[in-house]
Amino acid sequence: MIAPVRTLALALAVSVLVATAAVAAVQPRASLLDIESQVMCVSCREPLDEVDSPQAVSEKRYIQGLIDKGYTKPQILHALVQQYTVAVLGRPPASGFNLLIYIVPPAILLGGLALLVWTLPRWRARGGAGRPLPGAAPLPPDEAKRLDDDLANTI
């Protein structure tokens, strides 16, 4: 008699665990505010959440209809691309030619920093800090001392 009760309890525990895992795997419901902040109005070329043109209202209705049907956010974005092309996305996909958008600016920044790290020490070595300018008359000793004192007091 105890074995069937244990089997039933084990089956109940396993079903609770499976149901909990299924609920955790479900993606959260998409919201219009979240989607429209990531897509563009295809006629205005402005973020959808900032415009109220007839095209934008049409896109918002389309998105709301997909939300009402229970579509997830990735499904809605895919449907928008199918309906309006990739131009509807606020951020282009990181593939193909668009990948350059994500690679080139950081590469230029890193290249510029490397160039500065390489050239600044050379400029300083050539610069001659502390040497008088060519053609400039040297300062009299009393003015040079006063200048040094003033500089020492300001730092």
C-alpha positions in Angstrom: 0.0 0.0 0.0 2.9 2.4 0.8 4.6 1.7 -2.6 1.7 3.1 -4.7 1.5 6.2 -2.5 5.3 6.8 -2.9 5.0 6.3 -6.7 2.0 8.8 -6.8 4.0 11.3 -4.7 7.0 11.0 -6.9 4.9 11.4 -10.1 3.3 14.5 -8.6 6.7 16.0 -7.6 8.1 15.3 -11.1 5.0 16.9 -12.8 5.4 20.0 -10.6 9.0 20.3 -11.5 8.2 19.9 -15.2 5.4 22.5 -15.0 7.7 25.0 -13.2 10.4 24.5 -15.8 7.9 25.1 -18.6 6.6 28.3 -17.0 10.2 29.5 -16.6 11.0 28.8 -20.2 8.1 30.9 -21.5 9.2 34.3 -22.7 7.6 37.3 -21.2 4.8 39.0 -23.0 5.9 41.6 -25.5 4.7 45.2 -24.9 4.0 47.9 -27.5 6.3 50.4 -25.6 9.2 48.0 -25.7 8.8 47.1 -29.4 8.2 50.6 -30.7 11.3 52.0 -29.0 13.4 49.6 -31.1 11.8 50.0 -34.5 11.5 52.9 -37.0 8.7 54.4 -38.9 9.5 53.4 -42.4 8.2 56.6 -44.0 9.5 59.2 -41.4 12.7 57.3 -40.7 12.3 58.3 -37.0 11.9 56.1 -34.0 8.3 54.7 -33.9 7.8 55.9 -30.3 8.4 59.5 -31.3 6.1 60.0 -34.3 2.4 59.9 -34.9 2.2 59.9 -38.7 -0.4 57.8 -40.5 2.3 55.2 -41.3 3.5 55.2 -37.7 -0.1 54.6 -36.5 -0.4 51.8 -39.0 2.8 50.2 -37.8 1.7 50.5 -34.2 -1.7 48.9 -35.0 0.2 46.0 -36.7 2.5 45.5 -33.7 -0.5 45.6 -31.3 -2.3 43.0 -33.4 0.8 40.7 -33.2 1.0 41.3 -29.4 -2.7 40.4 -29.1 -2.1 37.2 -31.0 0.5 36.2 -28.4 3.7 36.8 -30.5 6.9 37.1 -28.6 9.3 40.0 -29.1 11.7 38.2 -31.5 8.7 36.9 -33.5 7.2 40.4 -33.8 10.6 41.8 -34.9 10.8 39.1 -37.5 7.3 39.8 -38.7 8.1 43.5 -39.0 11.1 42.8 -41.1 9.0 40.5 -43.3 6.4 43.2 -43.7 8.5 46.4 -44.0 12.1 45.1 -44.8 15.2 45.6 -42.6 14.7 49.4 -42.7 12.1 49.0 -39.9 14.8 48.0 -37.4 16.3 50.8 -35.2 19.5 48.9 -35.1 20.6 47.0 -38.2 21.5 43.3 -37.8 25.1 42.5 -37.2 25.7 40.5 -40.3 26.9 41.0 -43.8 27.8 44.5 -44.8 26.1 45.9 -41.7 28.7 44.2 -39.6 31.1 47.0 -40.6 28.9 49.5 -38.6 29.9 47.6 -35.5 33.5 46.9 -36.3 34.9 50.1 -38.1 34.2 52.8 -35.4 35.9 50.9 -32.6 38.8 49.9 -34.9 39.3 53.6 -35.8 39.2 54.6 -32.2 41.8 51.9 -31.2 43.9 52.8 -34.2 43.9 56.5 -33.2 44.8 55.7 -29.6 47.7 53.4 -30.8 48.9 56.3 -33.1 48.9 58.7 -30.1 50.7 56.3 -27.9 53.3 55.8 -30.6 53.7 59.5 -31.6 53.4 61.4 -28.3 56.7 60.2 -26.8 58.5 61.1 -30.1 57.0 64.5 -30.2 58.0 65.1 -26.6 61.5 64.0 -27.2 61.8 66.3 -30.2 59.8 69.1 -28.6 62.6 70.5 -26.3 60.6 71.5 -23.3 62.6 74.0 -21.3 64.6 75.2 -24.2 64.2 78.8 -25.3 62.5 79.5 -28.6 64.9 80.2 -31.5 65.4 83.9 -31.9 64.0 84.7 -28.5 66.2 86.8 -26.2 67.2 85.0 -23.0 65.7 86.4 -19.8 67.8 88.3 -17.4 68.7 86.2 -14.3 66.5 88.3 -11.9 63.4 87.9 -14.2 64.1 84.2 -14.7 64.3 83.7 -10.9 61.0 85.7 -10.4 59.3 83.6 -13.1 60.5 80.4 -11.5 59.2 81.6 -8.1 55.8 82.5 -9.6 55.5 79.2 -11.3 56.5 77.3 -8.1 53.8 79.2 -6.2 51.0 78.5 -8.6 51.6 74.8 -8.7 
